[in-house]
Amino acid sequence: MKFKYRLYGDSRRPVIPVIISNHGSYIQSEVLIDSGSDRCFFDQEIAEVLGIDQDHCTKQEVFGVGGKILSYYTYPVMMTVGGKSYSIEAGFMKFLGGGIVPYGFVGQKGFFENFIVRFDLRNNGIELEDTNRSK
């Protein structure tokens, strides 16, 4: 699967479209491919759209870039990338990215375990190779 970098201000970022779904509800979103993120994170509002009740989630904590402890909730969802769906355990956080960035983050667990990722900033390309493909 091939994608182009997206321009945000003066910066090109590896942001791609995804679909997040839960029991028949779904939402289209964008995510930053972030090798420094331990898991996939989405804003709490996405959980609400998908009908996910925090009472049925596992609460966890993570350190943010600034060293601040942040709380989030995990819940299993389906994430569709390039037409193929993957079962992941997503983290949902209130005001993800400080409420400033318009995208979620996909990281090691749930994303990098499913893809080999090639970043090619010079040629404005991102390539994903599915590690779960049939042999």
N, CA, C and O atoms as a GROMACS GRO file, in nm:
protein
  540
    1MET      N    1   0.084  -0.117   0.000
    1MET     CA    2   0.000   0.000   0.000
    1MET      C    3   0.089   0.123   0.000
    1MET      O    4   0.188   0.129   0.073
    2LYS      N    5   0.053   0.219  -0.081
    2LYS     CA    6   0.132   0.342  -0.089
    2LYS      C    7   0.046   0.463  -0.056
    2LYS      O    8  -0.070   0.472  -0.094
    3PHE      N    9   0.108   0.554   0.017
    3PHE     CA   10   0.043   0.678   0.058
    3PHE      C   11   0.140   0.793   0.038
    3PHE      O   12   0.260   0.770   0.024
    4LYS      N   13   0.090   0.913   0.038
    4LYS     CA   14   0.171   1.034   0.029
    4LYS      C   15   0.174   1.102   0.165
    4LYS      O   16   0.079   1.092   0.243
    5TYR      N   17   0.285   1.170   0.193
    5TYR     CA   18   0.292   1.253   0.313
    5TYR      C   19   0.186   1.363   0.303
    5TYR      O   20   0.149   1.405   0.194
    6ARG      N   21   0.139   1.408   0.419
    6ARG     CA   22   0.040   1.517   0.424
    6ARG      C   23   0.110   1.642   0.477
    6ARG      O   24   0.196   1.634   0.565
    7LEU      N   25   0.073   1.756   0.423
    7LEU     CA   26   0.133   1.882   0.464
    7LEU      C   27   0.052   1.945   0.578
    7LEU      O   28  -0.069   1.964   0.566
    8TYR      N   29   0.120   1.977   0.688
    8TYR     CA   30   0.062   2.045   0.803
    8TYR      C   31   0.151   2.165   0.831
    8TYR      O   32   0.261   2.150   0.885
    9GLY      N   33   0.104   2.283   0.795
    9GLY     CA   34   0.189   2.402   0.806
    9GLY      C   35   0.307   2.385   0.712
    9GLY      O   36   0.289   2.364   0.592
   10ASP      N   37   0.428   2.395   0.766
   10ASP     CA   38   0.550   2.378   0.686
   10ASP      C   39   0.604   2.236   0.692
   10ASP      O   40   0.710   2.208   0.635
   11SER      N   41   0.534   2.145   0.760
   11SER     CA   42   0.587   2.010   0.781
   11SER      C   43   0.508   1.905   0.705
   11SER      O   44   0.385   1.906   0.704
   12ARG      N   45   0.580   1.814   0.642
   12ARG     CA   46   0.517   1.696   0.582
   12ARG      C   47   0.520   1.586   0.687
   12ARG      O   48   0.623   1.560   0.749
   13ARG      N   49   0.406   1.521   0.706
   13ARG     CA   50   0.395   1.417   0.809
   13ARG      C   51   0.337   1.290   0.748
   13ARG      O   52   0.256   1.296   0.656
   14PRO      N   53   0.378   1.175   0.803
   14PRO     CA   54   0.326   1.047   0.754
   14PRO      C   55   0.187   1.018   0.813
   14PRO      O   56   0.172   0.938   0.905
   15VAL      N   57   0.088   1.087   0.758
   15VAL     CA   58  -0.051   1.075   0.804
   15VAL      C   59  -0.130   1.003   0.695
   15VAL      O   60  -0.126   1.042   0.578
   16ILE      N   61  -0.202   0.898   0.736
   16ILE     CA   62  -0.278   0.818   0.639
   16ILE      C   63  -0.424   0.803   0.686
   16ILE      O   64  -0.454   0.819   0.804
   17PRO      N   65  -0.515   0.774   0.592
   17PRO     CA   66  -0.655   0.752   0.629
   17PRO      C   67  -0.677   0.611   0.681
   17PRO      O   68  -0.616   0.516   0.633
   18VAL      N   69  -0.766   0.597   0.780
   18VAL     CA   70  -0.806   0.467   0.833
   18VAL      C   71  -0.955   0.472   0.863
   18VAL      O   72  -1.015   0.579   0.866
   19ILE      N   73  -1.012   0.355   0.884
   19ILE     CA   74  -1.149   0.344   0.934
   19ILE      C   75  -1.142   0.265   1.064
   19ILE      O   76  -1.081   0.159   1.070
   20ILE      N   77  -1.204   0.318   1.168
   20ILE     CA   78  -1.211   0.251   1.298
   20ILE      C   79  -1.354   0.205   1.316
   20ILE      O   80  -1.447   0.284   1.297
   21SER      N   81  -1.373   0.077   1.352
   21SER     CA   82  -1.510   0.027   1.366
   21SER      C   83  -1.524  -0.058   1.492
   21SER      O   84  -1.428  -0.113   1.546
   22ASN      N   85  -1.650  -0.064   1.536
   22ASN     CA   86  -1.685  -0.141   1.655
   22ASN      C   87  -1.830  -0.183   1.643
   22ASN      O   88  -1.920  -0.099   1.647
   23HIS      N   89  -1.855  -0.312   1.628
   23HIS     CA   90  -1.990  -0.368   1.625
   23HIS      C   91  -2.086  -0.291   1.534
   23HIS      O   92  -2.194  -0.252   1.577
   24GLY      N   93  -2.046  -0.270   1.410
   24GLY     CA   94  -2.133  -0.206   1.311
   24GLY      C   95  -2.124  -0.055   1.303
   24GLY      O   96  -2.171   0.004   1.206
   25SER      N   97  -2.066   0.008   1.402
   25SER     CA   98  -2.043   0.153   1.396
   25SER      C   99  -1.902   0.177   1.346
   25SER      O  100  -1.810   0.101   1.378
   26TYR      N  101  -1.886   0.282   1.266
   26TYR     CA  102  -1.751   0.312   1.218
   26TYR      C  103  -1.733   0.462   1.199
   26TYR      O  104  -1.829   0.538   1.192
   27ILE      N  105  -1.606   0.501   1.192
   27ILE     CA  106  -1.571   0.640   1.167
   27ILE      C  107  -1.443   0.644   1.085
   27ILE      O  108  -1.349   0.568   1.111
   28GLN      N  109  -1.441   0.731   0.986
   28GLN     CA  110  -1.319   0.753   0.910
   28GLN      C  111  -1.234   0.854   0.985
   28GLN      O  112  -1.286   0.951   1.040
   29SER      N  113  -1.105   0.829   0.987
   29SER     CA  114  -1.015   0.916   1.061
   29SER      C  115  -0.880   0.919   0.989
   29SER      O  116  -0.860   0.850   0.889
   30GLU      N  117  -0.791   0.998   1.041
   30GLU     CA  118  -0.653   1.001   0.993
   30GLU      C  119  -0.564   0.972   1.110
   30GLU      O  120  -0.596   1.005   1.225
   31VAL      N  121  -0.448   0.910   1.080
   31VAL     CA  122  -0.354   0.875   1.186
   31VAL      C  123  -0.212   0.909   1.142
   31VAL      O  124  -0.177   0.896   1.025
   32LEU      N  125  -0.132   0.950   1.238
   32LEU     CA  126   0.010   0.972   1.218
   32LEU      C  127   0.081   0.841   1.247
   32LEU      O  128   0.062   0.782   1.353
   33ILE      N  129   0.162   0.793   1.154
   33ILE     CA  130   0.241   0.672   1.177
   33ILE      C  131   0.357   0.712   1.267
   33ILE      O  132   0.445   0.788   1.226
   34ASP      N  133   0.357   0.662   1.390
   34ASP     CA  134   0.448   0.709   1.495
   34ASP      C  135   0.523   0.592   1.558
   34ASP      O  136   0.470   0.523   1.645
   35SER      N  137   0.647   0.570   1.515
   35SER     CA  138   0.724   0.458   1.567
   35SER      C  139   0.758   0.475   1.714
   35SER      O  140   0.797   0.377   1.779
   36GLY      N  141   0.744   0.594   1.769
   36GLY     CA  142   0.771   0.616   1.911
   36GLY      C  143   0.651   0.589   2.001
   36GLY      O  144   0.663   0.594   2.123
   37SER      N  145   0.537   0.562   1.940
   37SER     CA  146   0.416   0.534   2.018
   37SER      C  147   0.408   0.385   2.048
   37SER      O  148   0.428   0.302   1.958
   38ASP      N  149   0.379   0.350   2.171
   38ASP     CA  150   0.371   0.209   2.210
   38ASP      C  151   0.250   0.137   2.150
   38ASP      O  152   0.255   0.016   2.128
   39ARG      N  153   0.145   0.210   2.124
   39ARG     CA  154   0.021   0.150   2.072
   39ARG      C  155  -0.051   0.251   1.985
   39ARG      O  156   0.000   0.359   1.958
   40CYS      N  157  -0.170   0.215   1.941
   40CYS     CA  158  -0.254   0.304   1.861
   40CYS      C  159  -0.343   0.384   1.955
   40CYS      O  160  -0.409   0.328   2.042
   41PHE      N  161  -0.345   0.515   1.936
   41PHE     CA  162  -0.425   0.603   2.019
   41PHE      C  163  -0.520   0.687   1.935
   41PHE      O  164  -0.485   0.735   1.827
   42PHE      N  165  -0.642   0.703   1.987
   42PHE     CA  166  -0.743   0.786   1.924
   42PHE      C  167  -0.807   0.874   2.029
   42PHE      O  168  -0.803   0.843   2.148
   43ASP      N  169  -0.865   0.984   1.986
   43ASP     CA  170  -0.931   1.074   2.079
   43ASP      C  171  -1.055   1.007   2.139
   43ASP      O  172  -1.120   0.926   2.073
   44GLN      N  173  -1.086   1.040   2.261
   44GLN     CA  174  -1.201   0.986   2.333
   44GLN      C  175  -1.331   1.004   2.255
   44GLN      O  176  -1.422   0.921   2.265
   45GLU      N  177  -1.341   1.111   2.177
   45GLU     CA  178  -1.462   1.136   2.098
   45GLU      C  179  -1.489   1.022   1.999
   45GLU      O  180  -1.605   0.992   1.970
   46ILE      N  181  -1.384   0.960   1.948
   46ILE     CA  182  -1.402   0.848   1.855
   46ILE      C  183  -1.466   0.730   1.928
   46ILE      O  184  -1.553   0.664   1.873
   47ALA      N  185  -1.423   0.704   2.051
   47ALA     CA  186  -1.484   0.596   2.131
   47ALA      C  187  -1.633   0.624   2.150
   47ALA      O  188  -1.714   0.532   2.142
   48GLU      N  189  -1.667   0.748   2.175
   48GLU     CA  190  -1.808   0.784   2.196
   48GLU      C  191  -1.889   0.761   2.068
   48GLU      O  192  -2.000   0.709   2.074
   49VAL      N  193  -1.834   0.800   1.952
   49VAL     CA  194  -1.903   0.779   1.825
   49VAL      C  195  -1.925   0.630   1.800
   49VAL      O  196  -2.027   0.590   1.744
   50LEU      N  197  -1.829   0.547   1.841
   50LEU     CA  198  -1.837   0.402   1.820
   50LEU      C  199  -1.920   0.331   1.926
   50LEU      O  200  -1.938   0.210   1.920
   51GLY      N  201  -1.972   0.406   2.022
   51GLY     CA  202  -2.056   0.346   2.125
   51GLY      C  203  -1.979   0.269   2.230
   51GLY      O  204  -2.034   0.179   2.293
   52ILE      N  205  -1.853   0.302   2.249
   52ILE     CA  206  -1.770   0.233   2.348
   52ILE      C  207  -1.789   0.299   2.484
   52ILE      O  208  -1.768   0.419   2.499
   53ASP      N  209  -1.829   0.220   2.581
   53ASP     CA  210  -1.855   0.266   2.717
   53ASP      C  211  -1.728   0.248   2.800
   53ASP      O  212  -1.675   0.137   2.809
   54GLN      N  213  -1.679   0.356   2.860
   54GLN     CA  214  -1.557   0.349   2.941
   54GLN      C  215  -1.566   0.247   3.053
   54GLN      O  216  -1.464   0.195   3.098
   55ASP      N  217  -1.687   0.218   3.099
   55ASP     CA  218  -1.704   0.120   3.207
   55ASP      C  219  -1.663  -0.020   3.163
   55ASP      O  220  -1.638  -0.106   3.247
   56HIS      N  221  -1.656  -0.045   3.031
   56HIS     CA  222  -1.615  -0.175   2.979
   56HIS      C  223  -1.472  -0.172   2.924
   56HIS      O  224  -1.432  -0.263   2.851
   57CYS      N  225  -1.398  -0.070   2.959
   57CYS     CA  226  -1.260  -0.053   2.912
   57CYS      C  227  -1.162  -0.073   3.027
   57CYS      O  228  -1.200  -0.070   3.144
   58THR      N  229  -1.037  -0.093   2.991
   58THR     CA  230  -0.930  -0.103   3.089
   58THR      C  231  -0.858   0.030   3.096
   58THR      O  232  -0.811   0.081   2.994
   59LYS      N  233  -0.849   0.088   3.215
   59LYS     CA  234  -0.780   0.216   3.232
   59LYS      C  235  -0.630   0.192   3.248
   59LYS      O  236  -0.587   0.102   3.321
   60GLN      N  237  -0.552   0.274   3.178
   60GLN     CA  238  -0.406   0.264   3.185
   60GLN      C  239  -0.347   0.404   3.186
   60GLN      O  240  -0.418   0.503   3.171
   61GLU      N  241  -0.216   0.411   3.205
   61GLU     CA  242  -0.146   0.539   3.203
   61GLU      C  243  -0.023   0.529   3.115
   61GLU      O  244   0.035   0.422   3.098
   62VAL      N  245   0.016   0.643   3.058
   62VAL     CA  246   0.132   0.650   2.972
   62VAL      C  247   0.201   0.784   2.997
   62VAL      O  248   0.137   0.881   3.035
   63PHE      N  249   0.333   0.786   2.976
   63PHE     CA  250   0.407   0.912   2.984
   63PHE      C  251   0.404   0.977   2.847
   63PHE      O  252   0.434   0.912   2.746
   64GLY      N  253   0.370   1.105   2.843
   64GLY     CA  254   0.371   1.180   2.718
   64GLY      C  255   0.511   1.232   2.689
   64GLY      O  256   0.604   1.212   2.768
   65VAL      N  257   0.526   1.297   2.575
   65VAL     CA  258   0.655   1.350   2.534
   65VAL      C  259   0.712   1.445   2.638
   65VAL      O  260   0.833   1.445   2.661
   66GLY      N  261   0.630   1.523   2.700
   66GLY     CA  262   0.676   1.619   2.801
   66GLY      C  263   0.695   1.558   2.938
   66GLY      O  264   0.719   1.632   3.034
   67GLY      N  265   0.685   1.424   2.951
   67GLY     CA  266   0.703   1.358   3.079
   67GLY      C  267   0.580   1.358   3.167
   67GLY      O  268   0.585   1.314   3.282
   68LYS      N  269   0.469   1.406   3.114
   68LYS     CA  270   0.344   1.413   3.190
   68LYS      C  271   0.272   1.278   3.182
   68LYS      O  272   0.267   1.216   3.076
   69ILE      N  273   0.217   1.232   3.295
   69ILE     CA  274   0.140   1.108   3.297
   69ILE      C  275   0.000   1.136   3.244
   69ILE      O  276  -0.068   1.227   3.291
   70LEU      N  277  -0.042   1.057   3.146
   70LEU     CA  278  -0.173   1.073   3.086
   70LEU      C  279  -0.252   0.943   3.100
   70LEU      O  280  -0.196   0.835   3.086
   71SER      N  281  -0.381   0.954   3.129
   71SER     CA  282  -0.468   0.837   3.141
   71SER      C  283  -0.538   0.810   3.009
   71SER      O  284  -0.571   0.902   2.935
   72TYR      N  285  -0.559   0.682   2.981
   72TYR     CA  286  -0.634   0.642   2.862
   72TYR      C  287  -0.705   0.510   2.891
   72TYR      O  288  -0.677   0.443   2.990
   73TYR      N  289  -0.796   0.476   2.803
   73TYR     CA  290  -0.872   0.352   2.816
   73TYR      C  291  -0.848   0.266   2.693
   73TYR      O  292  -0.842   0.318   2.581
   74THR      N  293  -0.836   0.135   2.713
   74THR     CA  294  -0.815   0.046   2.598
   74THR      C  295  -0.943  -0.034   2.571
   74THR      O  296  -1.020  -0.068   2.661
   75TYR      N  297  -0.961  -0.062   2.442
   75TYR     CA  298  -1.077  -0.139   2.400
   75TYR      C  299  -1.046  -0.200   2.263
   75TYR      O  300  -0.984  -0.134   2.180
   76PRO      N  301  -1.088  -0.324   2.238
   76PRO     CA  302  -1.062  -0.386   2.108
   76PRO      C  303  -1.155  -0.329   2.000
   76PRO      O  304  -1.276  -0.320   2.019
   77VAL      N  305  -1.096  -0.290   1.887
   77VAL     CA  306  -1.171  -0.238   1.773
   77VAL      C  307  -1.109  -0.296   1.646
   77VAL      O  308  -1.006  -0.363   1.650
   78MET      N  309  -1.175  -0.270   1.534
   78MET     CA  310  -1.119  -0.304   1.404
   78MET      C  311  -1.066  -0.176   1.340
   78MET      O  312  -1.132  -0.072   1.344
   79MET      N  313  -0.947  -0.185   1.282
   79MET     CA  314  -0.890  -0.073   1.210
   79MET      C  315  -0.868  -0.118   1.066
   79MET      O  316  -0.801  -0.219   1.041
   80THR      N  317  -0.924  -0.044   0.971
   80THR     CA  318  -0.910  -0.077   0.830
   80THR      C  319  -0.810   0.019   0.766
   80THR      O  320  -0.825   0.141   0.772
   81VAL      N  321  -0.708  -0.040   0.705
   81VAL     CA  322  -0.603   0.036   0.637
   81VAL      C  323  -0.595  -0.016   0.494
   81VAL      O  324  -0.573  -0.135   0.472
   82GLY      N  325  -0.613   0.072   0.397
   82GLY     CA  326  -0.602   0.031   0.258
   82GLY      C  327  -0.697  -0.081   0.219
   82GLY      O  328  -0.663  -0.164   0.135
   83GLY      N  329  -0.814  -0.085   0.281
   83GLY     CA  330  -0.914  -0.185   0.248
   83GLY      C  331  -0.905  -0.316   0.325
   83GLY      O  332  -0.992  -0.401   0.310
   84LYS      N  333  -0.801  -0.334   0.407
   84LYS     CA  334  -0.787  -0.456   0.486
   84LYS      C  335  -0.803  -0.424   0.635
   84LYS      O  336  -0.747  -0.326   0.684
   85SER      N  337  -0.880  -0.508   0.706
   85SER     CA  338  -0.910  -0.483   0.847
   85SER      C  339  -0.822  -0.565   0.940
   85SER      O  340  -0.785  -0.679   0.912
   86TYR      N  341  -0.789  -0.503   1.053
   86TYR     CA  342  -0.703  -0.562   1.155
   86TYR      C  343  -0.769  -0.542   1.291
   86TYR      O  344  -0.819  -0.434   1.320
   87SER      N  345  -0.770  -0.645   1.373
   87SER     CA  346  -0.819  -0.634   1.509
   87SER      C  347  -0.706  -0.578   1.595
   87SER      O  348  -0.597  -0.635   1.600
   88ILE      N  349  -0.734  -0.467   1.662
   88ILE     CA  350  -0.633  -0.405   1.748
   88ILE      C  351  -0.695  -0.370   1.882
   88ILE      O  352  -0.817  -0.359   1.895
   89GLU      N  353  -0.611  -0.351   1.981
   89GLU     CA  354  -0.655  -0.296   2.109
   89GLU      C  355  -0.612  -0.150   2.109
   89GLU      O  356  -0.494  -0.120   2.124
   90ALA      N  357  -0.707  -0.061   2.092
   90ALA     CA  358  -0.678   0.082   2.080
   90ALA      C  359  -0.685   0.152   2.214
   90ALA      O  360  -0.759   0.111   2.303
   91GLY      N  361  -0.607   0.257   2.227
   91GLY     CA  362  -0.614   0.344   2.343
   91GLY      C  363  -0.696   0.466   2.307
   91GLY      O  364  -0.679   0.525   2.200
   92PHE      N  365  -0.785   0.505   2.397
   92PHE     CA  366  -0.868   0.623   2.376
   92PHE      C  367  -0.838   0.722   2.487
   92PHE      O  368  -0.845   0.689   2.605
   93MET      N  369  -0.802   0.845   2.447
   93MET     CA  370  -0.756   0.945   2.541
   93MET      C  371  -0.832   1.077   2.519
   93MET      O  372  -0.851   1.121   2.406
   94LYS      N  373  -0.872   1.137   2.629
   94LYS     CA  374  -0.938   1.267   2.620
   94LYS      C  375  -0.834   1.371   2.577
   94LYS      O  376  -0.723   1.376   2.631
   95PHE      N  377  -0.870   1.454   2.480
   95PHE     CA  378  -0.783   1.560   2.428
   95PHE      C  379  -0.650   1.506   2.378
   95PHE      O  380  -0.544   1.560   2.410
   96LEU      N  381  -0.656   1.399   2.300
   96LEU     CA  382  -0.535   1.341   2.242
   96LEU      C  383  -0.457   1.449   2.167
   96LEU      O  384  -0.516   1.529   2.094
   97GLY      N  385  -0.328   1.451   2.185
   97GLY     CA  386  -0.245   1.552   2.119
   97GLY      C  387  -0.274   1.692   2.168
   97GLY      O  388  -0.253   1.790   2.096
   98GLY      N  389  -0.324   1.701   2.291
   98GLY     CA  390  -0.358   1.831   2.348
   98GLY      C  391  -0.478   1.896   2.282
   98GLY      O  392  -0.503   2.015   2.300
   99GLY      N  393  -0.552   1.816   2.203
   99GLY     CA  394  -0.667   1.869   2.132
   99GLY      C  395  -0.627   1.957   2.014
   99GLY      O  396  -0.712   2.025   1.955
  100ILE      N  397  -0.498   1.955   1.980
  100ILE     CA  398  -0.446   2.043   1.875
  100ILE      C  399  -0.436   1.971   1.740
  100ILE      O  400  -0.470   2.029   1.636
  101VAL      N  401  -0.390   1.846   1.741
  101VAL     CA  402  -0.370   1.774   1.614
  101VAL      C  403  -0.500   1.708   1.569
  101VAL      O  404  -0.575   1.657   1.652
  102PRO      N  405  -0.525   1.707   1.439
  102PRO     CA  406  -0.652   1.652   1.387
  102PRO      C  407  -0.645   1.504   1.352
  102PRO      O  408  -0.723   1.456   1.269
  103TYR      N  409  -0.554   1.430   1.415
  103TYR     CA  410  -0.538   1.288   1.382
  103TYR      C  411  -0.501   1.207   1.505
  103TYR      O  412  -0.460   1.261   1.608
  104GLY      N  413  -0.518   1.076   1.493
  104GLY     CA  414  -0.474   0.984   1.596
  104GLY      C  415  -0.330   0.943   1.571
  104GLY      O  416  -0.264   0.997   1.482
  105PHE      N  417  -0.282   0.847   1.648
  105PHE     CA  418  -0.146   0.798   1.635
  105PHE      C  419  -0.149   0.647   1.627
  105PHE      O  420  -0.218   0.582   1.705
  106VAL      N  421  -0.076   0.590   1.532
  106VAL     CA  422  -0.063   0.445   1.527
  106VAL      C  423   0.081   0.409   1.559
  106VAL      O  424   0.174   0.467   1.505
  107GLY      N  425   0.097   0.311   1.648
  107GLY     CA  426   0.231   0.278   1.698
  107GLY      C  427   0.263   0.131   1.691
  107GLY      O  428   0.209   0.056   1.610
  108GLN      N  429   0.354   0.091   1.780
  108GLN     CA  430   0.412  -0.043   1.777
  108GLN      C  431   0.306  -0.153   1.784
  108GLN      O  432   0.294  -0.234   1.693
  109LYS      N  433   0.229  -0.154   1.894
  109LYS     CA  434   0.126  -0.256   1.910
  109LYS      C  435   0.003  -0.217   1.827
  109LYS      O  436  -0.053  -0.109   1.847
  110GLY      N  437  -0.036  -0.302   1.737
  110GLY     CA  438  -0.155  -0.276   1.656
  110GLY      C  439  -0.124  -0.227   1.516
  110GLY      O  440  -0.203  -0.248   1.425
  111PHE      N  441  -0.009  -0.160   1.497
  111PHE     CA  442   0.023  -0.112   1.363
  111PHE      C  443   0.156  -0.170   1.314
  111PHE      O  444   0.157  -0.244   1.215
  112PHE      N  445   0.266  -0.138   1.380
  112PHE     CA  446   0.396  -0.186   1.334
  112PHE      C  447   0.406  -0.338   1.343
  112PHE      O  448   0.488  -0.398   1.273
  113GLU      N  449   0.326  -0.402   1.428
  113GLU     CA  450   0.326  -0.548   1.432
  113GLU      C  451   0.253  -0.606   1.311
  113GLU      O  452   0.266  -0.726   1.283
  114ASN      N  453   0.177  -0.525   1.239
  114ASN     CA  454   0.104  -0.569   1.120
  114ASN      C  455   0.167  -0.524   0.988
  114ASN      O  456   0.132  -0.575   0.882
  115PHE      N  457   0.260  -0.428   0.995
  115PHE     CA  458   0.317  -0.373   0.873
  115PHE      C  459   0.467  -0.355   0.882
  115PHE      O  460   0.521  -0.326   0.989
  116ILE      N  461   0.533  -0.372   0.770
  116ILE     CA  462   0.668  -0.320   0.751
  116ILE      C  463   0.646  -0.183   0.688
  116ILE      O  464   0.578  -0.170   0.586
  117VAL      N  465   0.704  -0.080   0.749
  117VAL     CA  466   0.680   0.057   0.706
  117VAL      C  467   0.807   0.115   0.645
  117VAL      O  468   0.915   0.107   0.704
  118ARG      N  469   0.793   0.174   0.526
  118ARG     CA  470   0.904   0.242   0.460
  118ARG      C  471   0.867   0.390   0.444
  118ARG      O  472   0.771   0.425   0.376
  119PHE      N  473   0.947   0.475   0.509
  119PHE     CA  474   0.929   0.619   0.498
  119PHE      C  475   1.026   0.671   0.392
  119PHE      O  476   1.145   0.640   0.397
  120ASP      N  477   0.977   0.748   0.298
  120ASP     CA  478   1.060   0.807   0.193
  120ASP      C  479   1.023   0.954   0.179
  120ASP      O  480   0.953   0.993   0.085
  121LEU      N  481   1.070   1.034   0.273
  121LEU     CA  482   1.035   1.176   0.275
  121LEU      C  483   1.082   1.246   0.148
  121LEU      O  484   1.010   1.331   0.094
  122ARG      N  485   1.200   1.212   0.100
  122ARG     CA  486   1.254   1.276  -0.019
  122ARG      C  487   1.159   1.264  -0.138
  122ARG      O  488   1.142   1.358  -0.215
  123ASN      N  489   1.098   1.146  -0.153
  123ASN     CA  490   1.006   1.121  -0.265
  123ASN      C  491   0.859   1.130  -0.225
  123ASN      O  492   0.770   1.090  -0.300
  124ASN      N  493   0.834   1.183  -0.103
  124ASN     CA  494   0.698   1.208  -0.055
  124ASN      C  495   0.613   1.081  -0.049
  124ASN      O  496   0.494   1.085  -0.078
  125GLY      N  497   0.674   0.969  -0.010
  125GLY     CA  498   0.599   0.845  -0.008
  125GLY      C  499   0.613   0.764   0.120
  125GLY      O  500   0.716   0.767   0.187
  126ILE      N  501   0.506   0.694   0.150
  126ILE     CA  502   0.502   0.599   0.262
  126ILE      C  503   0.454   0.468   0.202
  126ILE      O  504   0.354   0.466   0.130
  127GLU      N  505   0.522   0.359   0.231
  127GLU     CA  506   0.480   0.229   0.179
  127GLU      C  507   0.460   0.133   0.296
  127GLU      O  508   0.546   0.121   0.384
  128LEU      N  509   0.346   0.066   0.295
  128LEU     CA  510   0.315  -0.032   0.398
  128LEU      C  511   0.312  -0.170   0.335
  128LEU      O  512   0.247  -0.191   0.232
  129GLU      N  513   0.382  -0.263   0.395
  129GLU     CA  514   0.378  -0.402   0.351
  129GLU      C  515   0.314  -0.484   0.462
  129GLU      O  516   0.363  -0.486   0.575
  130ASP      N  517   0.206  -0.552   0.431
  130ASP     CA  518   0.131  -0.631   0.527
  130ASP      C  519   0.214  -0.752   0.570
  130ASP      O  520   0.249  -0.835   0.486
  131THR      N  521   0.246  -0.763   0.698
  131THR     CA  522   0.322  -0.877   0.747
  131THR      C  523   0.235  -1.001   0.766
  131THR      O  524   0.287  -1.109   0.791
  132ASN      N  525   0.103  -0.987   0.754
  132ASN     CA  526   0.012  -1.099   0.771
  132ASN      C  527  -0.031  -1.159   0.639
  132ASN      O  528  -0.123  -1.241   0.635
  133ARG      N  529   0.034  -1.118   0.529
  133ARG     CA  530  -0.007  -1.168   0.397
  133ARG      C  531   0.015  -1.319   0.387
  133ARG      O  532   0.098  -1.375   0.457
  134SER      N  533  -0.060  -1.381   0.301
  134SER     CA  534  -0.048  -1.525   0.279
  134SER      C  535   0.086  -1.555   0.215
  134SER      O  536   0.134  -1.479   0.131
  135LYS      N  537   0.145  -1.665   0.254
  135LYS     CA  538   0.275  -1.707   0.199
  135LYS      C  539   0.256  -1.794   0.079
  135LYS      O  540   0.354  -1.839   0.019
   0.00000   0.00000   0.00000
